[in-house]
Amino acid sequence: LKGHEYTISQLAFYPNGTILASGDAGGTIRLWDISTGKSLKTFNTSGGYVSKLLFAPDGTTLTSTNSGGSLQNHVGTIFVWDMPSKQMLK
């Protein structure tokens, strides 16, 4: 998973297993195509390492939480990300 600037702290698989989400210690989340290893999309949180990643069972959203850092970095914030359509991921 080349592309993260910081150490990867969390991984989560899309419900059908075709996409992997990875979150790093700098607050960046990337979506990866499992079959090609290609980075599909990047989400940027406001800081702090990604402490949890979870896809909704229907795959329409990805949730993440951040830990570490300071209050200035929105520690403990829950983010809900709309998943892009399959066409946007290609």
Phi and psi in degrees as a GROMACS rama.xvg file:
@    title "Ramachandran Plot"
@    xaxis  label "Phi"
@    yaxis  label "Psi"
@TYPE xy
-78.598  133.57  LYS-2
140.848  -21.7063  GLY-3
-79.5149  139.016  HIS-4
-82.4337  -28.2007  GLU-5
-118.23  171.188  TYR-6
-61.1396  136.31  THR-7
-71.889  128.58  ILE-8
-110.965  -19.3216  SER-9
-148.231  149.745  GLN-10
-134.545  148.352  LEU-11
-150.78  139.293  ALA-12
-94.9127  139.187  PHE-13
-59.7145  149.234  TYR-14
-51.7761  -34.953  PRO-15
-91.9358  3.5625  ASN-16
78.837  8.52573  GLY-17
-91.3832  -16.7614  THR-18
-128.379  141.446  ILE-19
-116.818  132.555  LEU-20
-101.679  135.443  ALA-21
-127.747  135.947  SER-22
-118.689  143.131  GLY-23
-116.782  176.824  ASP-24
-70.5243  -11.0709  ALA-25
-98.101  -1.58101  GLY-26
95.0264  11.3536  GLY-27
-96.3653  138.347  THR-28
-118.962  133.191  ILE-29
-124.04  145.422  ARG-30
-103.897  136.445  LEU-31
-125.313  139.739  TRP-32
-78.1213  119.174  ASP-33
-62.8168  -39.702  ILE-34
-72.2474  -29.208  SER-35
-111.802  -19.7449  THR-36
78.059  6.52613  GLY-37
-76.7015  137.349  LYS-38
-74.6173  127.009  SER-39
-99.7714  -37.3224  LEU-40
-160.079  148.925  LYS-41
-125.912  134.456  THR-42
-115.128  138.091  PHE-43
-116.281  120.706  ASN-44
-85.7531  -178.244  THR-45
-93.9647  20.6596  SER-46
117.843  167.465  GLY-47
82.0343  147.683  GLY-48
-69.7232  149.112  TYR-49
-74.6788  115.584  VAL-50
-97.8921  -21.002  SER-51
-148.873  144.364  LYS-52
-136.273  136.904  LEU-53
-154.09  127.721  LEU-54
-85.4549  145.103  PHE-55
-65.9279  149.538  ALA-56
-55.9631  -30.845  PRO-57
-88.1694  -1.96891  ASP-58
77.2287  8.00797  GLY-59
-82.5831  -20.9885  THR-60
-138.744  157.881  THR-61
-125.221  131.142  LEU-62
-110.99  148.843  THR-63
-143.801  154.315  SER-64
-127.388  152.349  THR-65
-115.421  145.19  ASN-66
-136.503  165.357  SER-67
81.0366  175.576  GLY-68
80.2687  -144.491  GLY-69
-132.074  173.411  SER-70
-59.323  -28.2137  LEU-71
-61.8755  -26.0442  GLN-72
-96.0568  16.6596  ASN-73
59.5497  48.1009  HIS-74
-59.0991  134.883  VAL-75
80.34  7.39495  GLY-76
-72.5379  138.325  THR-77
-98.978  127.318  ILE-78
-110.803  138.96  PHE-79
-118.968  117.23  VAL-80
-106.83  128.494  TRP-81
-72.5866  130.42  ASP-82
-77.8904  134.636  MET-83
-67.3302  157.66  PRO-84
-67.0651  161.668  SER-85
-59.6615  -33.6202  LYS-86
-65.1  -36.888  GLN-87
-72.8872  -23.4087  MET-88
-82.5584  -15.4052  LEU-89
